[in-house]
Amino acid sequence: MTDFVTSADGTSIAFDRLGDGPPVVVVGGLFCDRGRTRDLAEQLAMRLAGRFSVVNYDRRGRGDSSDTAPYRVEREIEDLGALIDATGGEAVVYGHSSGAGLALRAAASGLPISRLVLHEPPYGPDDDDSVRAARELGGRVRTAVAGGRRGEAIALFMTESGAPPDVVEAMRRDPRFLAVAPTMPYDHEVMGDEERGGTIPVDLVHTVTVPTLVIAGGASPDFFRDTATRLAQLLPDASLTTLAGHDHEAPAGVVAPVVAAHLLAPPR
Protein backbone atom coordinates (compact mmCIF):
# COMPACT_ATOMS: atom_id res chain seq x y z
CA MET A 1 0.00 0.00 0.00
CA THR A 2 1.31 3.42 -0.95
CA ASP A 3 1.60 6.01 1.82
CA PHE A 4 2.18 9.75 1.59
CA VAL A 5 4.09 12.25 3.69
CA THR A 6 3.87 16.03 3.39
CA SER A 7 7.14 17.88 3.00
CA ALA A 8 7.91 21.29 4.51
CA ASP A 9 6.66 23.21 1.45
CA GLY A 10 3.44 21.20 1.17
CA THR A 11 4.65 18.75 -1.49
CA SER A 12 3.11 15.29 -1.16
CA ILE A 13 5.72 12.51 -1.32
CA ALA A 14 4.57 8.98 -2.17
CA PHE A 15 6.36 5.98 -0.71
CA ASP A 16 6.08 2.25 -0.15
CA ARG A 17 7.48 0.63 2.99
CA LEU A 18 8.52 -3.00 2.83
CA GLY A 19 9.04 -4.94 6.05
CA ASP A 20 9.55 -3.82 9.62
CA GLY A 21 12.41 -2.20 11.47
CA PRO A 22 14.60 0.86 11.07
CA PRO A 23 14.29 2.29 7.55
CA VAL A 24 16.66 1.99 4.63
CA VAL A 25 15.60 4.70 2.16
CA VAL A 26 16.27 4.09 -1.55
CA VAL A 27 16.97 7.27 -3.53
CA GLY A 28 16.76 6.88 -7.30
CA GLY A 29 18.61 8.91 -9.89
CA LEU A 30 17.78 10.54 -13.21
CA PHE A 31 14.61 9.21 -14.89
CA CYS A 32 13.80 7.03 -11.86
CA ASP A 33 10.48 6.82 -10.08
CA ARG A 34 9.82 4.18 -7.45
CA GLY A 35 8.69 1.75 -10.13
CA ARG A 36 12.22 1.62 -11.51
CA THR A 37 13.74 1.10 -8.04
CA ARG A 38 11.11 -1.42 -6.88
CA ASP A 39 13.17 -4.51 -7.75
CA LEU A 40 16.11 -3.30 -5.66
CA ALA A 41 13.81 -2.32 -2.79
CA GLU A 42 12.15 -5.73 -2.80
CA GLN A 43 15.43 -7.62 -2.90
CA LEU A 44 16.86 -5.49 -0.10
CA ALA A 45 13.72 -6.07 1.98
CA MET A 46 14.06 -9.82 1.52
CA ARG A 47 17.72 -9.84 2.57
CA LEU A 48 17.20 -7.46 5.48
CA ALA A 49 13.96 -9.05 6.76
CA GLY A 50 13.63 -8.79 10.52
CA ARG A 51 16.41 -6.23 10.80
CA PHE A 52 15.41 -3.30 8.58
CA SER A 53 12.47 -2.06 6.55
CA VAL A 54 13.00 -0.55 3.10
CA VAL A 55 11.41 2.73 1.99
CA ASN A 56 11.03 3.20 -1.76
CA TYR A 57 9.74 6.64 -2.76
CA ASP A 58 8.96 8.92 -5.67
CA ARG A 59 11.13 12.00 -5.64
CA ARG A 60 9.16 15.22 -6.13
CA GLY A 61 7.68 15.65 -9.58
CA ARG A 62 7.78 11.90 -10.28
CA GLY A 63 5.26 9.10 -10.10
CA ASP A 64 2.61 9.74 -7.45
CA SER A 65 4.47 12.57 -5.72
CA SER A 66 3.46 16.17 -6.35
CA ASP A 67 5.76 19.11 -7.00
CA THR A 68 6.02 22.72 -5.86
CA ALA A 69 7.87 25.50 -7.68
CA PRO A 70 10.45 26.88 -7.54
CA TYR A 71 12.81 23.92 -7.30
CA ARG A 72 15.66 23.97 -4.81
CA VAL A 73 17.89 21.08 -3.77
CA GLU A 74 17.07 22.03 -0.18
CA ARG A 75 13.43 21.12 -0.85
CA GLU A 76 14.45 17.60 -1.88
CA ILE A 77 16.49 17.30 1.30
CA GLU A 78 13.38 18.35 3.22
CA ASP A 79 11.43 15.62 1.38
CA LEU A 80 13.94 13.05 2.55
CA GLY A 81 13.83 14.46 6.06
CA ALA A 82 10.04 14.15 6.14
CA LEU A 83 10.28 10.52 5.02
CA ILE A 84 12.84 9.71 7.70
CA ASP A 85 10.75 11.43 10.37
CA ALA A 86 7.64 9.51 9.32
CA THR A 87 9.31 6.09 9.19
CA GLY A 88 11.49 5.99 12.27
CA GLY A 89 13.38 9.20 12.96
CA GLU A 90 16.74 7.88 11.71
CA ALA A 91 17.63 5.99 8.56
CA VAL A 92 20.22 4.36 6.40
CA VAL A 93 20.16 6.02 2.96
CA TYR A 94 21.15 4.31 -0.30
CA GLY A 95 21.46 6.48 -3.39
CA HIS A 96 22.20 5.53 -6.97
CA SER A 97 23.72 7.91 -9.54
CA SER A 98 22.40 11.45 -8.98
CA GLY A 99 20.34 9.96 -6.15
CA ALA A 100 23.68 9.28 -4.47
CA GLY A 101 24.54 12.95 -4.94
CA LEU A 102 21.27 13.85 -3.20
CA ALA A 103 21.94 11.36 -0.40
CA LEU A 104 25.39 12.85 0.13
CA ARG A 105 24.00 16.37 0.32
CA ALA A 106 21.28 15.22 2.73
CA ALA A 107 23.88 13.68 5.04
CA ALA A 108 25.96 16.85 4.91
CA SER A 109 22.88 18.91 5.82
CA GLY A 110 22.61 17.12 9.16
CA LEU A 111 19.62 14.84 8.53
CA PRO A 112 19.51 11.88 10.96
CA ILE A 113 21.27 9.43 8.65
CA SER A 114 23.07 6.60 10.43
CA ARG A 115 24.82 5.09 7.41
CA LEU A 116 25.20 6.00 3.77
CA VAL A 117 25.60 3.97 0.58
CA LEU A 118 26.74 5.91 -2.50
CA HIS A 119 26.41 3.94 -5.73
CA GLU A 120 28.33 5.67 -8.52
CA PRO A 121 27.45 9.34 -8.01
CA PRO A 122 28.28 10.87 -11.42
CA TYR A 123 30.66 13.63 -10.40
CA GLY A 124 32.94 14.42 -13.31
CA PRO A 125 36.62 15.29 -13.75
CA ASP A 126 37.77 18.78 -12.84
CA ASP A 127 39.69 19.61 -16.03
CA ASP A 128 38.52 22.67 -17.95
CA ASP A 129 36.94 20.77 -20.85
CA SER A 130 34.92 18.47 -18.57
CA VAL A 131 33.72 21.35 -16.40
CA ARG A 132 32.68 23.37 -19.45
CA ALA A 133 30.86 20.39 -20.99
CA ALA A 134 28.91 19.69 -17.77
CA ARG A 135 27.84 23.32 -17.49
CA GLU A 136 26.78 23.47 -21.12
CA LEU A 137 24.79 20.23 -20.94
CA GLY A 138 23.02 21.28 -17.75
CA GLY A 139 22.05 24.59 -19.33
CA ARG A 140 20.84 23.03 -22.57
CA VAL A 141 18.72 20.44 -20.76
CA ARG A 142 17.21 23.13 -18.53
CA THR A 143 16.37 25.27 -21.58
CA ALA A 144 14.78 22.36 -23.45
CA VAL A 145 12.64 21.38 -20.44
CA ALA A 146 11.57 25.00 -19.84
CA GLY A 147 10.48 25.15 -23.49
CA GLY A 148 8.39 22.00 -23.19
CA ARG A 149 10.76 19.99 -25.40
CA ARG A 150 10.97 16.89 -23.24
CA GLY A 151 12.13 14.53 -25.97
CA GLU A 152 14.91 16.92 -26.92
CA ALA A 153 16.08 17.12 -23.30
CA ILE A 154 16.23 13.32 -23.08
CA ALA A 155 18.10 13.08 -26.38
CA LEU A 156 20.62 15.74 -25.35
CA PHE A 157 21.50 13.94 -22.14
CA MET A 158 21.57 10.41 -23.54
CA THR A 159 23.62 11.41 -26.58
CA GLU A 160 26.18 13.13 -24.34
CA SER A 161 26.22 9.98 -22.19
CA GLY A 162 27.26 7.91 -25.21
CA ALA A 163 24.02 6.01 -25.80
CA PRO A 164 23.62 4.55 -29.32
CA PRO A 165 21.31 6.51 -31.65
CA ASP A 166 18.62 3.81 -31.64
CA VAL A 167 18.51 3.83 -27.84
CA VAL A 168 18.32 7.62 -27.79
CA GLU A 169 15.46 7.59 -30.30
CA ALA A 170 13.51 5.00 -28.31
CA MET A 171 13.98 6.84 -25.01
CA ARG A 172 12.96 10.23 -26.36
CA ARG A 173 9.60 8.74 -27.39
CA ASP A 174 9.02 6.50 -24.36
CA PRO A 175 6.09 7.78 -22.22
CA ARG A 176 7.83 6.63 -19.03
CA PHE A 177 10.85 8.81 -19.68
CA LEU A 178 8.79 11.69 -21.03
CA ALA A 179 6.74 11.68 -17.81
CA VAL A 180 9.78 12.32 -15.60
CA ALA A 181 11.77 14.48 -18.06
CA PRO A 182 10.64 17.76 -16.39
CA THR A 183 12.68 16.72 -13.34
CA MET A 184 15.93 16.36 -15.29
CA PRO A 185 17.16 19.84 -14.29
CA TYR A 186 16.68 18.80 -10.65
CA ASP A 187 19.36 16.14 -11.04
CA HIS A 188 21.72 18.54 -12.79
CA GLU A 189 21.25 20.95 -9.89
CA VAL A 190 21.83 18.21 -7.31
CA MET A 191 25.11 17.36 -9.02
CA GLY A 192 26.15 21.02 -9.30
CA ASP A 193 26.56 20.82 -13.07
CA GLU A 194 25.95 24.48 -13.83
CA GLU A 195 27.26 25.72 -10.49
CA ARG A 196 30.55 23.75 -10.25
CA GLY A 197 30.74 21.94 -13.56
CA GLY A 198 29.71 18.68 -11.92
CA THR A 199 32.89 18.19 -9.89
CA ILE A 200 33.08 16.59 -6.44
CA PRO A 201 32.03 19.10 -3.74
CA VAL A 202 35.13 18.43 -1.66
CA ASP A 203 34.32 20.79 1.22
CA LEU A 204 30.87 19.23 1.59
CA VAL A 205 32.23 15.67 1.43
CA HIS A 206 34.61 16.32 4.32
CA THR A 207 31.65 17.12 6.60
CA VAL A 208 29.99 13.71 6.13
CA THR A 209 31.22 11.61 9.03
CA VAL A 210 28.72 8.72 9.02
CA PRO A 211 30.00 5.26 7.93
CA THR A 212 29.72 5.17 4.15
CA LEU A 213 29.97 2.43 1.54
CA VAL A 214 30.95 3.66 -1.93
CA ILE A 215 30.07 1.31 -4.80
CA ALA A 216 31.62 1.34 -8.27
CA GLY A 217 31.13 -0.92 -11.28
CA GLY A 218 34.17 -2.73 -12.61
CA ALA A 219 32.83 -2.34 -16.17
CA SER A 220 31.72 1.28 -15.76
CA PRO A 221 33.45 4.15 -17.57
CA ASP A 222 36.69 5.23 -15.94
CA PHE A 223 35.27 8.45 -14.51
CA PHE A 224 32.76 6.54 -12.35
CA ARG A 225 35.51 4.40 -10.84
CA ASP A 226 37.84 7.39 -10.43
CA THR A 227 35.09 9.34 -8.67
CA ALA A 228 34.23 6.42 -6.37
CA THR A 229 37.88 5.94 -5.43
CA ARG A 230 38.36 9.63 -4.68
CA LEU A 231 35.16 9.84 -2.63
CA ALA A 232 36.25 6.86 -0.55
CA GLN A 233 39.52 8.67 0.12
CA LEU A 234 37.88 12.01 0.94
CA LEU A 235 35.13 10.75 3.23
CA PRO A 236 36.23 10.45 6.86
CA ASP A 237 34.74 6.95 7.34
CA ALA A 238 34.32 5.13 4.05
CA SER A 239 35.00 1.84 2.31
CA LEU A 240 34.97 1.08 -1.43
CA THR A 241 33.45 -1.94 -3.16
CA THR A 242 33.71 -2.76 -6.86
CA LEU A 243 31.07 -4.82 -8.65
CA ALA A 244 33.26 -6.86 -10.99
CA GLY A 245 31.90 -7.15 -14.52
CA HIS A 246 29.03 -4.71 -13.98
CA ASP A 247 28.44 -1.13 -15.08
CA HIS A 248 26.25 1.77 -13.96
CA GLU A 249 23.10 -0.30 -14.50
CA ALA A 250 24.13 -3.23 -12.30
CA PRO A 251 21.03 -5.39 -11.63
CA ALA A 252 19.29 -5.47 -8.28
CA GLY A 253 20.35 -9.07 -7.77
CA VAL A 254 23.98 -7.94 -7.76
CA VAL A 255 23.58 -4.71 -5.78
CA ALA A 256 21.26 -5.93 -3.01
CA PRO A 257 23.60 -8.59 -1.54
CA VAL A 258 26.46 -6.08 -1.34
CA VAL A 259 24.35 -3.42 0.38
CA ALA A 260 22.76 -5.95 2.75
CA ALA A 261 26.13 -7.43 3.72
CA HIS A 262 27.40 -3.94 4.53
CA LEU A 263 24.38 -3.13 6.70
CA LEU A 264 24.40 -6.46 8.54
CA ALA A 265 28.13 -6.48 9.25
CA PRO A 266 29.13 -5.71 12.84
CA PRO A 267 30.41 -2.16 13.46
CA ARG A 268 34.11 -1.70 12.79
C-alpha positions as CSV (number, residue, x, y, z in Angstrom):
1,M,0.0,0.0,0.0
2,T,1.3,3.4,-1.0
3,D,1.6,6.0,1.8
4,F,2.2,9.7,1.6
5,V,4.1,12.2,3.7
6,T,3.9,16.0,3.4
7,S,7.1,17.9,3.0
8,A,7.9,21.3,4.5
9,D,6.7,23.2,1.5
10,G,3.4,21.2,1.2
11,T,4.7,18.8,-1.5
12,S,3.1,15.3,-1.2
13,I,5.7,12.5,-1.3
14,A,4.6,9.0,-2.2
15,F,6.4,6.0,-0.7
16,D,6.1,2.2,-0.1
17,R,7.5,0.6,3.0
18,L,8.5,-3.0,2.8
19,G,9.0,-4.9,6.1
20,D,9.6,-3.8,9.6
21,G,12.4,-2.2,11.5
22,P,14.6,0.9,11.1
23,P,14.3,2.3,7.6
24,V,16.7,2.0,4.6
25,V,15.6,4.7,2.2
26,V,16.3,4.1,-1.6
27,V,17.0,7.3,-3.5
28,G,16.8,6.9,-7.3
29,G,18.6,8.9,-9.9
30,L,17.8,10.5,-13.2
31,F,14.6,9.2,-14.9
32,C,13.8,7.0,-11.9
33,D,10.5,6.8,-10.1
34,R,9.8,4.2,-7.5
35,G,8.7,1.7,-10.1
36,R,12.2,1.6,-11.5
37,T,13.7,1.1,-8.0
38,R,11.1,-1.4,-6.9
39,D,13.2,-4.5,-7.7
40,L,16.1,-3.3,-5.7
41,A,13.8,-2.3,-2.8
42,E,12.1,-5.7,-2.8
43,Q,15.4,-7.6,-2.9
44,L,16.9,-5.5,-0.1
45,A,13.7,-6.1,2.0
46,M,14.1,-9.8,1.5
47,R,17.7,-9.8,2.6
48,L,17.2,-7.5,5.5
49,A,14.0,-9.1,6.8
50,G,13.6,-8.8,10.5
51,R,16.4,-6.2,10.8
52,F,15.4,-3.3,8.6
53,S,12.5,-2.1,6.5
54,V,13.0,-0.5,3.1
55,V,11.4,2.7,2.0
56,N,11.0,3.2,-1.8
57,Y,9.7,6.6,-2.8
58,D,9.0,8.9,-5.7
59,R,11.1,12.0,-5.6
60,R,9.2,15.2,-6.1
61,G,7.7,15.6,-9.6
62,R,7.8,11.9,-10.3
63,G,5.3,9.1,-10.1
64,D,2.6,9.7,-7.4
65,S,4.5,12.6,-5.7
66,S,3.5,16.2,-6.4
67,D,5.8,19.1,-7.0
68,T,6.0,22.7,-5.9
69,A,7.9,25.5,-7.7
70,P,10.5,26.9,-7.5
71,Y,12.8,23.9,-7.3
72,R,15.7,24.0,-4.8
73,V,17.9,21.1,-3.8
74,E,17.1,22.0,-0.2
75,R,13.4,21.1,-0.9
76,E,14.4,17.6,-1.9
77,I,16.5,17.3,1.3
78,E,13.4,18.3,3.2
79,D,11.4,15.6,1.4
80,L,13.9,13.1,2.5
81,G,13.8,14.5,6.1
82,A,10.0,14.2,6.1
83,L,10.3,10.5,5.0
84,I,12.8,9.7,7.7
85,D,10.8,11.4,10.4
86,A,7.6,9.5,9.3
87,T,9.3,6.1,9.2
88,G,11.5,6.0,12.3
89,G,13.4,9.2,13.0
90,E,16.7,7.9,11.7
91,A,17.6,6.0,8.6
92,V,20.2,4.4,6.4
93,V,20.2,6.0,3.0
94,Y,21.2,4.3,-0.3
95,G,21.5,6.5,-3.4
96,H,22.2,5.5,-7.0
97,S,23.7,7.9,-9.5
98,S,22.4,11.4,-9.0
99,G,20.3,10.0,-6.1
100,A,23.7,9.3,-4.5
101,G,24.5,13.0,-4.9
102,L,21.3,13.9,-3.2
103,A,21.9,11.4,-0.4
104,L,25.4,12.9,0.1
105,R,24.0,16.4,0.3
106,A,21.3,15.2,2.7
107,A,23.9,13.7,5.0
108,A,26.0,16.8,4.9
109,S,22.9,18.9,5.8
110,G,22.6,17.1,9.2
111,L,19.6,14.8,8.5
112,P,19.5,11.9,11.0
113,I,21.3,9.4,8.7
114,S,23.1,6.6,10.4
115,R,24.8,5.1,7.4
116,L,25.2,6.0,3.8
117,V,25.6,4.0,0.6
118,L,26.7,5.9,-2.5
119,H,26.4,3.9,-5.7
120,E,28.3,5.7,-8.5
121,P,27.4,9.3,-8.0
122,P,28.3,10.9,-11.4
123,Y,30.7,13.6,-10.4
124,G,32.9,14.4,-13.3
125,P,36.6,15.3,-13.7
126,D,37.8,18.8,-12.8
127,D,39.7,19.6,-16.0
128,D,38.5,22.7,-17.9
129,D,36.9,20.8,-20.8
130,S,34.9,18.5,-18.6
131,V,33.7,21.3,-16.4
132,R,32.7,23.4,-19.4
133,A,30.9,20.4,-21.0
134,A,28.9,19.7,-17.8
135,R,27.8,23.3,-17.5
136,E,26.8,23.5,-21.1
137,L,24.8,20.2,-20.9
138,G,23.0,21.3,-17.7
139,G,22.0,24.6,-19.3
140,R,20.8,23.0,-22.6
141,V,18.7,20.4,-20.8
142,R,17.2,23.1,-18.5
143,T,16.4,25.3,-21.6
144,A,14.8,22.4,-23.4
145,V,12.6,21.4,-20.4
146,A,11.6,25.0,-19.8
147,G,10.5,25.2,-23.5
148,G,8.4,22.0,-23.2
149,R,10.8,20.0,-25.4
150,R,11.0,16.9,-23.2
151,G,12.1,14.5,-26.0
152,E,14.9,16.9,-26.9
153,A,16.1,17.1,-23.3
154,I,16.2,13.3,-23.1
155,A,18.1,13.1,-26.4
156,L,20.6,15.7,-25.3
157,F,21.5,13.9,-22.1
158,M,21.6,10.4,-23.5
159,T,23.6,11.4,-26.6
160,E,26.2,13.1,-24.3
161,S,26.2,10.0,-22.2
162,G,27.3,7.9,-25.2
163,A,24.0,6.0,-25.8
164,P,23.6,4.5,-29.3
165,P,21.3,6.5,-31.6
166,D,18.6,3.8,-31.6
167,V,18.5,3.8,-27.8
168,V,18.3,7.6,-27.8
169,E,15.5,7.6,-30.3
170,A,13.5,5.0,-28.3
171,M,14.0,6.8,-25.0
172,R,13.0,10.2,-26.4
173,R,9.6,8.7,-27.4
174,D,9.0,6.5,-24.4
175,P,6.1,7.8,-22.2
176,R,7.8,6.6,-19.0
177,F,10.9,8.8,-19.7
178,L,8.8,11.7,-21.0
179,A,6.7,11.7,-17.8
180,V,9.8,12.3,-15.6
181,A,11.8,14.5,-18.1
182,P,10.6,17.8,-16.4
183,T,12.7,16.7,-13.3
184,M,15.9,16.4,-15.3
185,P,17.2,19.8,-14.3
186,Y,16.7,18.8,-10.7
187,D,19.4,16.1,-11.0
188,H,21.7,18.5,-12.8
189,E,21.3,21.0,-9.9
190,V,21.8,18.2,-7.3
191,M,25.1,17.4,-9.0
192,G,26.1,21.0,-9.3
193,D,26.6,20.8,-13.1
194,E,26.0,24.5,-13.8
195,E,27.3,25.7,-10.5
196,R,30.5,23.8,-10.2
197,G,30.7,21.9,-13.6
198,G,29.7,18.7,-11.9
199,T,32.9,18.2,-9.9
200,I,33.1,16.6,-6.4
201,P,32.0,19.1,-3.7
202,V,35.1,18.4,-1.7
203,D,34.3,20.8,1.2
204,L,30.9,19.2,1.6
205,V,32.2,15.7,1.4
206,H,34.6,16.3,4.3
207,T,31.7,17.1,6.6
208,V,30.0,13.7,6.1
209,T,31.2,11.6,9.0
210,V,28.7,8.7,9.0
211,P,30.0,5.3,7.9
212,T,29.7,5.2,4.1
213,L,30.0,2.4,1.5
214,V,30.9,3.7,-1.9
215,I,30.1,1.3,-4.8
216,A,31.6,1.3,-8.3
217,G,31.1,-0.9,-11.3
218,G,34.2,-2.7,-12.6
219,A,32.8,-2.3,-16.2
220,S,31.7,1.3,-15.8
221,P,33.4,4.1,-17.6
222,D,36.7,5.2,-15.9
223,F,35.3,8.5,-14.5
224,F,32.8,6.5,-12.4
225,R,35.5,4.4,-10.8
226,D,37.8,7.4,-10.4
227,T,35.1,9.3,-8.7
228,A,34.2,6.4,-6.4
229,T,37.9,5.9,-5.4
230,R,38.4,9.6,-4.7
231,L,35.2,9.8,-2.6
232,A,36.2,6.9,-0.5
233,Q,39.5,8.7,0.1
234,L,37.9,12.0,0.9
235,L,35.1,10.8,3.2
236,P,36.2,10.5,6.9
237,D,34.7,7.0,7.3
238,A,34.3,5.1,4.0
239,S,35.0,1.8,2.3
240,L,35.0,1.1,-1.4
241,T,33.4,-1.9,-3.2
242,T,33.7,-2.8,-6.9
243,L,31.1,-4.8,-8.6
244,A,33.3,-6.9,-11.0
245,G,31.9,-7.2,-14.5
246,H,29.0,-4.7,-14.0
247,D,28.4,-1.1,-15.1
248,H,26.2,1.8,-14.0
249,E,23.1,-0.3,-14.5
250,A,24.1,-3.2,-12.3
251,P,21.0,-5.4,-11.6
252,A,19.3,-5.5,-8.3
253,G,20.3,-9.1,-7.8
254,V,24.0,-7.9,-7.8
255,V,23.6,-4.7,-5.8
256,A,21.3,-5.9,-3.0
257,P,23.6,-8.6,-1.5
258,V,26.5,-6.1,-1.3
259,V,24.4,-3.4,0.4
260,A,22.8,-6.0,2.8
261,A,26.1,-7.4,3.7
262,H,27.4,-3.9,4.5
263,L,24.4,-3.1,6.7
264,L,24.4,-6.5,8.5
265,A,28.1,-6.5,9.2
266,P,29.1,-5.7,12.8
267,P,30.4,-2.2,13.5
268,R,34.1,-1.7,12.8
